[in-house]
Amino acid sequence: MTYLQARDTINGQEGRAYATINGENVEMFYIKTLEATIEKTKAEIKTLGRRGTQHKATGWSGSGTMTIYYMTSRFRHLMLDYVKSGIDTYFTITVINEDPNSGVGMQTITLMNVNLNKVIAAKLDTDSEALEEEMEFTFEGYEIGSDFRQING
């Protein structure tokens, strides 16, 4: 009987993320969480002889969120560039999941043409021991650089 070994699950802290912004590769050690989602765009199609509505995929949209510790001004500068000059910045984010205790190995995903939706300009919070900010973004493509290995329980 095959079953999942608990040791093969991925520890969420065992990973890395890098951004390539204007040709500079930056380790994003300040990320607390990051999640990127692909959502299909579907058209509703009604046909003769069928009462139900069918669905046809017509495209997709990529979006995500990341929560980071409030300790970098880099994203505020990117937004300020847009506010002052109208020049928007698109960049890549590479996410690596690699838990050395897991038998599944490493997965590498690169998000292409990431663009920030909003950035906190300034923040204070007397109840917070560590300031955080959540950023929403879109992306226009992704690549899988390496896959998790298939394992047999």
VEXDREN-2710 file (C-alpha; in Angstrom, 1 decimal):
% VEXDREN-2710
k/r/px/py/pz
1/MET/0.0/0.0/0.0
2/THR/1.3/3.4/-1.0
3/TYR/0.9/6.4/1.3
4/LEU/2.4/9.8/1.9
5/GLN/5.3/9.9/4.3
6/ALA/5.0/13.0/6.6
7/ARG/8.7/13.7/6.1
8/ASP/8.1/14.2/2.3
9/THR/5.8/17.2/2.9
10/ILE/7.4/20.6/2.2
11/ASN/8.2/22.9/5.1
12/GLY/7.0/26.4/4.2
13/GLN/10.1/28.0/5.6
14/GLU/12.4/25.9/3.4
15/GLY/12.5/28.1/0.3
16/ARG/13.9/31.1/-1.4
17/ALA/12.7/33.8/-3.7
18/TYR/14.5/36.1/-6.0
19/ALA/13.4/39.1/-8.0
20/THR/15.1/40.4/-11.1
21/ILE/14.3/44.1/-11.3
22/ASN/15.9/46.3/-13.9
23/GLY/18.6/43.7/-14.5
24/GLU/19.5/43.4/-10.8
25/ASN/19.0/40.0/-9.0
26/VAL/17.6/40.6/-5.5
27/GLU/17.1/37.9/-2.8
28/MET/13.7/38.5/-1.3
29/PHE/14.6/37.2/2.2
30/TYR/11.9/39.5/3.7
31/ILE/9.0/37.5/2.2
32/LYS/6.7/36.0/4.8
33/THR/4.1/34.5/2.4
34/LEU/3.8/34.5/-1.4
35/GLU/1.0/32.9/-3.5
36/ALA/0.5/33.2/-7.2
37/THR/-2.6/31.9/-8.9
38/ILE/-3.6/31.2/-12.5
39/GLU/-7.3/31.6/-13.3
40/LYS/-8.9/30.6/-16.6
41/THR/-11.2/33.0/-18.3
42/LYS/-14.2/31.1/-19.6
43/ALA/-17.1/32.0/-22.0
44/GLU/-20.5/30.6/-21.4
45/ILE/-21.7/28.8/-24.5
46/LYS/-25.4/27.9/-25.0
47/THR/-26.2/25.4/-27.8
48/LEU/-29.4/24.1/-29.4
49/GLY/-30.7/20.8/-28.0
50/ARG/-29.0/21.3/-24.6
51/ARG/-30.5/23.0/-21.6
52/GLY/-27.3/23.4/-19.7
53/THR/-24.7/26.0/-20.3
54/GLN/-21.3/24.8/-21.4
55/HIS/-18.0/26.5/-20.7
56/LYS/-15.1/27.2/-23.0
57/ALA/-11.7/28.3/-21.8
58/THR/-10.8/31.5/-23.7
59/GLY/-7.7/32.8/-21.8
60/TRP/-6.2/33.1/-18.4
61/SER/-5.1/35.7/-15.8
62/GLY/-2.3/35.5/-13.3
63/SER/-2.5/37.3/-10.0
64/GLY/-1.0/36.9/-6.6
65/THR/-0.2/38.4/-3.2
66/MET/2.8/38.5/-1.0
67/THR/3.2/39.5/2.6
68/ILE/6.6/41.0/3.3
69/TYR/8.2/42.3/6.4
70/TYR/8.1/46.1/6.2
71/MET/11.9/46.6/5.8
72/THR/12.6/47.4/2.2
73/SER/12.0/50.6/0.3
74/ARG/12.6/49.0/-3.1
75/PHE/8.9/48.6/-4.0
76/ARG/8.0/52.1/-2.8
77/HIS/10.7/53.4/-5.2
78/LEU/9.2/51.4/-8.1
79/MET/5.8/52.9/-7.3
80/LEU/7.2/56.4/-6.9
81/ASP/8.8/56.1/-10.4
82/TYR/5.4/55.3/-11.8
83/VAL/3.7/58.2/-9.9
84/LYS/6.3/60.7/-11.0
85/SER/7.1/59.6/-14.5
86/GLY/4.4/57.2/-15.6
87/ILE/7.1/54.6/-16.2
88/ASP/6.0/51.2/-14.8
89/THR/8.3/48.4/-13.9
90/TYR/7.7/44.8/-14.8
91/PHE/10.0/42.2/-13.2
92/THR/10.4/38.4/-12.6
93/ILE/10.1/36.5/-9.3
94/THR/11.6/33.1/-9.0
95/VAL/10.3/30.9/-6.1
96/ILE/12.3/27.9/-5.0
97/ASN/10.7/25.3/-2.7
98/GLU/13.5/23.0/-1.4
99/ASP/13.1/21.2/1.9
100/PRO/16.2/19.0/2.5
101/ASN/14.2/16.6/4.7
102/SER/11.7/15.8/1.9
103/GLY/12.3/13.2/-0.7
104/VAL/10.5/15.2/-3.4
105/GLY/13.5/17.5/-4.0
106/MET/13.2/21.0/-5.4
107/GLN/10.6/22.9/-7.4
108/THR/11.5/26.2/-9.2
109/ILE/8.8/28.5/-10.6
110/THR/9.5/31.8/-12.3
111/LEU/6.7/34.4/-12.6
112/MET/7.2/36.6/-15.6
113/ASN/6.2/40.3/-16.1
114/VAL/5.2/40.8/-12.4
115/ASN/3.6/44.2/-11.9
116/LEU/2.5/45.6/-8.5
117/ASN/-1.1/46.7/-8.0
118/LYS/-0.5/48.7/-4.8
119/VAL/2.2/49.6/-2.3
120/ILE/2.0/51.0/1.2
121/ALA/3.6/54.4/1.1
122/ALA/4.1/54.7/4.8
123/LYS/3.1/52.7/7.9
124/LEU/3.0/52.9/11.7
125/ASP/1.4/50.4/14.1
126/THR/1.9/50.6/17.8
127/ASP/0.5/47.0/18.3
128/SER/2.9/45.4/15.9
129/GLU/6.2/43.8/17.0
130/ALA/7.2/43.4/13.3
131/LEU/5.6/45.6/10.7
132/GLU/4.3/43.8/7.6
133/GLU/2.7/44.8/4.3
134/GLU/0.7/42.9/1.8
135/MET/1.2/43.5/-1.9
136/GLU/-1.1/42.4/-4.7
137/PHE/0.4/41.8/-8.1
138/THR/-0.4/40.5/-11.5
139/PHE/1.9/38.5/-13.8
140/GLU/1.7/37.6/-17.5
141/GLY/3.4/34.2/-17.7
142/TYR/5.3/31.6/-15.7
143/GLU/7.9/28.9/-16.3
144/ILE/8.7/25.7/-14.3
145/GLY/12.4/25.4/-14.0
146/SER/12.5/22.2/-12.0
147/ASP/9.8/19.8/-10.9
148/PHE/9.3/18.0/-7.6
149/ARG/10.3/14.3/-7.9
150/GLN/7.6/11.7/-7.9
151/ILE/8.0/9.4/-4.9
152/ASN/6.5/6.1/-4.0
153/GLY/5.3/5.8/-0.4
END
